[in-house]
Amino acid sequence: MTRAQRAEVLGFATVGLLAYVTDLALFTWLRGPAALDPLTAKALSFVAGCTVAYTGNALGTYRHTQPRGMRPYAVFVAVNIAGALVQLLCLAISHYGLGLTSQRADTVSGAGIGMALATVLRFWGTRTWVFHNEGRVGSWTG
């Protein structure tokens, strides 16, 4: 892995961690004190996390790409909706399919397992379709 690739991964991971903390904290609060159902809570926490992620990536990790107009944001939202569907699917399978209905089980499935799988999809989609090759040195394929 080149220095530029390490910097990209580190930047994406840092922004992702901030977005994850936002998502997790809000989801936990919405499921707990706010007493929302798990899918509504995850949908709302996703929107907050997505906003943090786009802003951080646009101003940080991929700041040299200078995205213009609404297209990059719209594509970013689409990539993140795909990631959210992965998270929601994990949560729905756990909560409704497996009957694991505690707040802890919802958190592990939606914000743990689902988030990990969605992060891989989001990294690939963000670098491939949103901030595609602009301002990036090197290739992941050699």
TORKOL-4160 file (C-alpha; in steps of 0.2 Angstrom, whole numbers, padded with zeros to 4 digits, m for minus):
142
<pt num="1" X="0000" Y="0000" Z="0000"/>
<pt num="2" X="0007" Y="0017" Z="m0005"/>
<pt num="3" X="0008" Y="0032" Z="0006"/>
<pt num="4" X="m0006" Y="0040" Z="m0003"/>
<pt num="5" X="m0017" Y="0025" Z="m0001"/>
<pt num="6" X="m0013" Y="0024" Z="0017"/>
<pt num="7" X="m0018" Y="0042" Z="0019"/>
<pt num="8" X="m0034" Y="0039" Z="0010"/>
<pt num="9" X="m0039" Y="0024" Z="0021"/>
<pt num="10" X="m0034" Y="0034" Z="0037"/>
<pt num="11" X="m0044" Y="0049" Z="0031"/>
<pt num="12" X="m0059" Y="0039" Z="0026"/>
<pt num="13" X="m0058" Y="0029" Z="0043"/>
<pt num="14" X="m0057" Y="0044" Z="0053"/>
<pt num="15" X="m0072" Y="0052" Z="0045"/>
<pt num="16" X="m0081" Y="0036" Z="0046"/>
<pt num="17" X="m0077" Y="0034" Z="0064"/>
<pt num="18" X="m0085" Y="0051" Z="0067"/>
<pt num="19" X="m0100" Y="0047" Z="0057"/>
<pt num="20" X="m0101" Y="0030" Z="0066"/>
<pt num="21" X="m0101" Y="0038" Z="0083"/>
<pt num="22" X="m0114" Y="0050" Z="0077"/>
<pt num="23" X="m0125" Y="0036" Z="0071"/>
<pt num="24" X="m0122" Y="0025" Z="0086"/>
<pt num="25" X="m0125" Y="0038" Z="0099"/>
<pt num="26" X="m0141" Y="0044" Z="0090"/>
<pt num="27" X="m0147" Y="0026" Z="0087"/>
<pt num="28" X="m0145" Y="0021" Z="0105"/>
<pt num="29" X="m0154" Y="0037" Z="0111"/>
<pt num="30" X="m0168" Y="0035" Z="0099"/>
<pt num="31" X="m0170" Y="0016" Z="0104"/>
<pt num="32" X="m0168" Y="0020" Z="0122"/>
<pt num="33" X="m0175" Y="0036" Z="0130"/>
<pt num="34" X="m0185" Y="0041" Z="0114"/>
<pt num="35" X="m0192" Y="0024" Z="0113"/>
<pt num="36" X="m0193" Y="0023" Z="0094"/>
<pt num="37" X="m0194" Y="0006" Z="0084"/>
<pt num="38" X="m0178" Y="0000" Z="0078"/>
<pt num="39" X="m0180" Y="0003" Z="0060"/>
<pt num="40" X="m0185" Y="0021" Z="0062"/>
<pt num="41" X="m0171" Y="0024" Z="0074"/>
<pt num="42" X="m0159" Y="0017" Z="0062"/>
<pt num="43" X="m0166" Y="0027" Z="0047"/>
<pt num="44" X="m0164" Y="0043" Z="0057"/>
<pt num="45" X="m0147" Y="0039" Z="0064"/>
<pt num="46" X="m0141" Y="0035" Z="0047"/>
<pt num="47" X="m0146" Y="0052" Z="0040"/>
<pt num="48" X="m0136" Y="0061" Z="0053"/>
<pt num="49" X="m0121" Y="0049" Z="0050"/>
<pt num="50" X="m0122" Y="0051" Z="0032"/>
<pt num="51" X="m0121" Y="0070" Z="0033"/>
<pt num="52" X="m0106" Y="0069" Z="0044"/>
<pt num="53" X="m0098" Y="0057" Z="0032"/>
<pt num="54" X="m0100" Y="0067" Z="0017"/>
<pt num="55" X="m0095" Y="0083" Z="0025"/>
<pt num="56" X="m0079" Y="0075" Z="0032"/>
<pt num="57" X="m0074" Y="0067" Z="0016"/>
<pt num="58" X="m0078" Y="0082" Z="0005"/>
<pt num="59" X="m0068" Y="0094" Z="0017"/>
<pt num="60" X="m0055" Y="0081" Z="0022"/>
<pt num="61" X="m0051" Y="0065" Z="0014"/>
<pt num="62" X="m0055" Y="0070" Z="m0004"/>
<pt num="63" X="m0053" Y="0089" Z="m0002"/>
<pt num="64" X="m0042" Y="0090" Z="m0017"/>
<pt num="65" X="m0056" Y="0084" Z="m0029"/>
<pt num="66" X="m0067" Y="0099" Z="m0027"/>
<pt num="67" X="m0083" Y="0091" Z="m0030"/>
<pt num="68" X="m0095" Y="0103" Z="m0039"/>
<pt num="69" X="m0114" Y="0104" Z="m0040"/>
<pt num="70" X="m0126" Y="0092" Z="m0033"/>
<pt num="71" X="m0120" Y="0076" Z="m0042"/>
<pt num="72" X="m0107" Y="0071" Z="m0030"/>
<pt num="73" X="m0118" Y="0073" Z="m0015"/>
<pt num="74" X="m0133" Y="0064" Z="m0024"/>
<pt num="75" X="m0121" Y="0049" Z="m0028"/>
<pt num="76" X="m0114" Y="0049" Z="m0011"/>
<pt num="77" X="m0132" Y="0048" Z="m0004"/>
<pt num="78" X="m0136" Y="0034" Z="m0016"/>
<pt num="79" X="m0120" Y="0024" Z="m0010"/>
<pt num="80" X="m0125" Y="0027" Z="0008"/>
<pt num="81" X="m0143" Y="0022" Z="0005"/>
<pt num="82" X="m0135" Y="0005" Z="m0002"/>
<pt num="83" X="m0125" Y="0004" Z="0014"/>
<pt num="84" X="m0140" Y="0008" Z="0025"/>
<pt num="85" X="m0150" Y="m0006" Z="0016"/>
<pt num="86" X="m0136" Y="m0018" Z="0021"/>
<pt num="87" X="m0137" Y="m0011" Z="0039"/>
<pt num="88" X="m0156" Y="m0012" Z="0039"/>
<pt num="89" X="m0156" Y="m0029" Z="0032"/>
<pt num="90" X="m0144" Y="m0035" Z="0046"/>
<pt num="91" X="m0156" Y="m0027" Z="0059"/>
<pt num="92" X="m0172" Y="m0034" Z="0051"/>
<pt num="93" X="m0165" Y="m0052" Z="0050"/>
<pt num="94" X="m0159" Y="m0051" Z="0068"/>
<pt num="95" X="m0174" Y="m0042" Z="0076"/>
<pt num="96" X="m0188" Y="m0049" Z="0066"/>
<pt num="97" X="m0181" Y="m0065" Z="0058"/>
<pt num="98" X="m0171" Y="m0072" Z="0073"/>
<pt num="99" X="m0181" Y="m0064" Z="0087"/>
<pt num="100" X="m0166" Y="m0055" Z="0095"/>
<pt num="101" X="m0176" Y="m0040" Z="0101"/>
<pt num="102" X="m0166" Y="m0032" Z="0115"/>
<pt num="103" X="m0158" Y="m0015" Z="0113"/>
<pt num="104" X="m0141" Y="m0023" Z="0114"/>
<pt num="105" X="m0145" Y="m0036" Z="0100"/>
<pt num="106" X="m0152" Y="m0021" Z="0089"/>
<pt num="107" X="m0136" Y="m0011" Z="0092"/>
<pt num="108" X="m0125" Y="m0026" Z="0088"/>
<pt num="109" X="m0134" Y="m0031" Z="0072"/>
<pt num="110" X="m0138" Y="m0013" Z="0065"/>
<pt num="111" X="m0123" Y="m0003" Z="0071"/>
<pt num="112" X="m0110" Y="m0016" Z="0073"/>
<pt num="113" X="m0112" Y="m0030" Z="0060"/>
<pt num="114" X="m0122" Y="m0020" Z="0048"/>
<pt num="115" X="m0110" Y="m0005" Z="0049"/>
<pt num="116" X="m0095" Y="m0015" Z="0046"/>
<pt num="117" X="m0102" Y="m0023" Z="0030"/>
<pt num="118" X="m0109" Y="m0006" Z="0024"/>
<pt num="119" X="m0092" Y="0002" Z="0027"/>
<pt num="120" X="m0084" Y="m0009" Z="0014"/>
<pt num="121" X="m0097" Y="m0005" Z="0002"/>
<pt num="122" X="m0096" Y="0014" Z="0006"/>
<pt num="123" X="m0077" Y="0015" Z="0004"/>
<pt num="124" X="m0078" Y="0007" Z="m0013"/>
<pt num="125" X="m0093" Y="0017" Z="m0019"/>
<pt num="126" X="m0086" Y="0034" Z="m0012"/>
<pt num="127" X="m0069" Y="0032" Z="m0020"/>
<pt num="128" X="m0076" Y="0025" Z="m0036"/>
<pt num="129" X="m0091" Y="0035" Z="m0040"/>
<pt num="130" X="m0091" Y="0051" Z="m0029"/>
<pt num="131" X="m0073" Y="0056" Z="m0028"/>
<pt num="132" X="m0068" Y="0046" Z="m0043"/>
<pt num="133" X="m0049" Y="0047" Z="m0047"/>
<pt num="134" X="m0049" Y="0066" Z="m0044"/>
<pt num="135" X="m0035" Y="0071" Z="m0033"/>
<pt num="136" X="m0030" Y="0053" Z="m0030"/>
<pt num="137" X="m0012" Y="0046" Z="m0033"/>
<pt num="138" X="m0010" Y="0027" Z="m0037"/>
<pt num="139" X="m0022" Y="0013" Z="m0040"/>
<pt num="140" X="m0028" Y="m0001" Z="m0028"/>
<pt num="141" X="m0026" Y="m0013" Z="m0042"/>
<pt num="142" X="m0007" Y="m0010" Z="m0046"/>
